């Protein structure tokens, strides 16, 4: 992890998002005190915690693996750390009852982990982290072992839990849908470096580089190598190996020039079907058509790449049918072909 610096606000739900090996779990383990840092400071509130052992950091940690004690009941799993700290039994009963109600695991308290489903185990795992009343809750890939429907249900439960207790929470995940749905802000990492931090809408609508643009969004943003050509007093995006030409939005006139090569980014929802026969837009044959019920996904081949679009319009295409396309001009993104950094209009 290289020169990582960010602040998680009091009561905030922060997501650390990135591919495997990017440093996100290492970051979480450093905060928890399970990984020794080689430089810098970590503070909770006004307290520098670099040298504090994990037990004294006021942190609750729920791992990817449930790590529950099989011989113990759910109640005893929740009470284990409190008993180790010699908390009075009456206070333990009160704390366990409160957290069990919050996480909706009251019917499970007398069961053992071997009798629980994956979703129930993860609820107990998070409850065990919360029962200590931590000042900071750390969640390390808590949903990665669950199936799609259970992930969605537990995402809702984690969000509800956060709203009810207001505990400052940091979640580490490689799933951008998980981060987008849960977090107030998302810190996106790659190769040990922080790429961008912002609200889900900010990182989706205003990515700072090609990595963030391609990592956020489902389906992902189209990223196409394009050469700018001067056409009819303006400019057009052209693509090697394809006759497709799409007009460059006027707002980029000050930053592009004839012959300039760049990476064009546009999300599938912002690639639009041009139904205006008089527009003169060039057509391109459909390569792939998918009808998902609530939306249609259409792909066309642009040189060696596929350009993907999604639409709610009730349209049907066979492979090879011609389709005319245009872009939502305000939602296009330009990136430097060498550095991958964003080229901003008027820059």
N, C-alpha and C positions, 0 to 999 in steps of 0.2 A: 504494500500500500504506500503510495508516493505522495507526500505533502498533502494529505487529506485534511481539509478544514471545513467544518460546517457546524451549525448550531441547531439543535432541536428545541423548539420553544416549549414552555411549560404547558402541559396539557395537550400537546400536539400529537398527532399520529403521523409519524414519518416513515416512509418506505425507502429502503435501500435496494435498488433494483439493478440487475446486471446479469450477464451470462455466467456460466460456471467458470470458476477460476479468476474472476475479476477482482476479488478481495473483499466482497461484501460480508461473508461470514467471518473472515479474519477481523474486519472492523468491529463486528458485533462482539467477538470474543475478546478484543482489546478493551472495549467498554466494560465488559463483564469481569475483566481481570483474569481471564483464562489464557490470554496471550500477552506476553511481555512486549511493551513498546520500546523501540530503540531511540525515538526522538519525539519531542512535542509534549503537550499536556492534554489530559482529559479531565474535565470538571463537571460536576453535577451541582447545579446552583453555583454557589461561591466556593465550593470545596474542591480542591485539586485531589483527584483520587488515584493518581499514578501509582502510589506505593501502598494503597489500601488493599488488603486481601478481599477476595470476592464476597465473603460473608458480611463484610462491613460496608459494602457499597450501597446498600438499600435497593438492590436490584432483584427483580424476579425474572427468571429465564426459562422459556419453554423451547426445548430442542425439537429438531426435525423428528428424531426418534423419541418415542414416548417415554422410555426409561422409567417405567413404573415398576414398583416392587411386586413381583407376581404373588408371593405368599400373603401379602397384606390386602385387606379390603380397601375399597376406594376411600372410605373414611380414614383409615389408618395411613394411607398414602398421603392424604391431605394434611394429616396431623403430624406426620413424621418430623418435619423440620421444626415445627413449633415445640414439639416435645423435646427435641434436641437442644432447644434454647431454654428449656425448663419453664415454658409458659404454663400457667395454671390450667388444669383440665377444663374448668368451667369456661375460661376464655377461649380455649381451643374449640370447645363445642359451639360456642357462639360464632367464632370466625368461620369454622367449617360450614355451619348452617347458612351463614350469610353468602359465602362464595358458591356453595352448592345451589342455592336458589338463583343466584345471578347467572350461573352457567347451565342451569336447568339439568342438573345431575342428581337431584335429590333421590330419585328412585334407584340410583346406582350405588348409594353409599355402602350397602352391605354386600355388594358383589366384589369379586376379585377380577383383576385385569384380564385374565384369560377368557372371561365370559363376555367381554365387551367388544363392540365393533370398533373399526378404526376411528370413526367420527367420535364415538363415546370416549375412547382412549385419549384423543386429542383434547376433548373438553376437560377431562380430568387433568391432563398434563398442564393446560393453561390455568385451571383452577388451583393446582398445586403452586404455581408461580405467584398467583394473586393472593393466596391465603396469608402470605407474609406481609401484606399491605406494603408493597414496594413503592418507592418513589418513582421508579422507572421500570417499565415492563419491556423485556426484549424477547422477540419471537423470531426464531431461526427456522425458516421454511416450514411453518407449522402445518401446511395443507398439502405438502408434496406427495404424501402416501395415500391420499384419498381420491376416490373416483370423482368424475365431473359434477354429479348432482350433489354429493356430500360436500365437495369443496364450496359450491355455491351456497349451500345452507350454512356451513360453518363460517363463511365470510360474513354473512348477515349476522350471525351470533357474535362474532368478534367485534363488528362495528357497533352492535347494540351494547355489548359489554363496555366498550370504550366510552360511548356516550353516557352510560349510567354511572361509571366510576370516575371518569375524567382523568385517568392515569396516563401520564406521558408514556408513549409507546413507540418503539422502533421495531419495524418488521423487516426482515431480510427475505427476499424472494427473487426467483428468476422469472416468475410469471407476471408479465406486464398487466394482465387483466386483474390479477390479485392486487397489485400495487395501485392501479388506477381506481379500483372500487373501494379500497380501504383507506388509503393515505390522504392526509390533508396536503402534504407535499411529498415529492419523490426526489431522491438523490440517485442519479443514474451513474453507474461506475463501469469502467472498462479498463482492463490491463492495469489495475491498481490505481487508477486515477479517476477523480470526480469529473464527469463530463458536463453535467448540468443539474441544477436543483431548482425546483419550482412546483407549482400546483399541477395536478394532472392536465388541466386545460392548457397551461403554459407550455409544458413539455410536448404536448400533442400538437398544438397550433404554432409553436414558435421554437422548433428544435434548433440548437446552436451548431450542430454539425451532422454529417452523414450518419454517424453511428446512432445518435439519438433518433434521428428521423426514421431509420430503418428498424430500430428496436421497439419503438412505441407504435402501437396501432395494430389492429387485426381486422382484415388482412393488412400486411405492412405497406408502408409508403412505396410507391413506384420510384425507383432511382435509375435514371437513364442517362447515359452519356449523350450529349447533344452538342451540335455545332450551330452557332448563330449565323443566319444568313439575312442579308438585307433584301426586303421584299416590299414593293409598292410603298415606299416612303417609311416603312417600319421595319420590324425584324420578325423572323420566324425561327422556331426550334426545328432543326432538321436532324435526322438520325441515320447513321451509316447503315447501308443495306436495306433502307426502307424509303419509300416515296412519301411517307407521312410528313406533313408540315403543319405546324400549329403556331398561330400568331403569338408572339411574345407580348404580354401585357404592357401597356404604355408606361406603367410605373417603373419598369426596368430599363427604359430607354437610356437613362444616364449612366448605367453601369455595364451595359453590354455593347459589343461592337461586332462588325462583320468578321466572320472567321473565328470568333472566340469559342473555345471549347470549355464546357462546364458540365456539371451533373445537375440534371433537372429532377426535382422531387415534387411529386403530386400524389395525394392520397386517392385510393380507388373511389371514394365517395365524391371526389372533386374532378374526376374524369366523367364528362357528361356526354350523352348521346345528342348529337345535333340533328334535330328533326326538321330544321328549316332548309328545304330544298334549294332555296334561293341564296343560301349563304356561300355556296361555292366551296364548302369544306371538302377536302379529299376523303375518300373512303378507304377502308382497310378491311380485309376479310377476318371474320371471327375465327379464332383458333379453338377456344374452349367456351362452352356455355353451361352454366349450372343454375338450376332453379331451386332455391332453398326455402321456398314458400313465402317468407316475409321479404325476401330480396332476391335479385338475380345477380350472379357474378359472371362477367364476360371478360375474356382475355383475348387480346390481339397480339400478333407477333410483330415487334418493331426491331428489325435487324435480328440480332441473336437473343434479344430479350423479350419477355412478355410484359405487356402493359395491361394492368388489371383494373377493372372498374366494377363498382357495385351500384345497383339502382333498385329503387322500389317500384319503378314503372313496370306495368304488366306487358312486358315485351318477350318475344321468343325468337331465337335465332338458331338456325342450323349451322354446323361447321361450314365455313366458306362464304356465308352470307356477308354482303358488304355492310359496314356500319360507318357512319360519319361521327367524328369525335370533336369535342372542344373541351377546354379546361375552365374551371372556375378560377378566373384570373387572380382573384384576391387570395387564393389558397395555394398558389404555386410557390415553390421554394427553389432557390438557386444555391449551388455549393461549388466551392473552388475544386477543380478537378484534381489538384495535387494534394492540398492540405485537408480537404473534406469540410473546411469551415464554411459557414453560411455567408453568402453574398447578399447584403441587404440593399433594398431599393433606395437609391439616393445616396448610398455610401460612397 
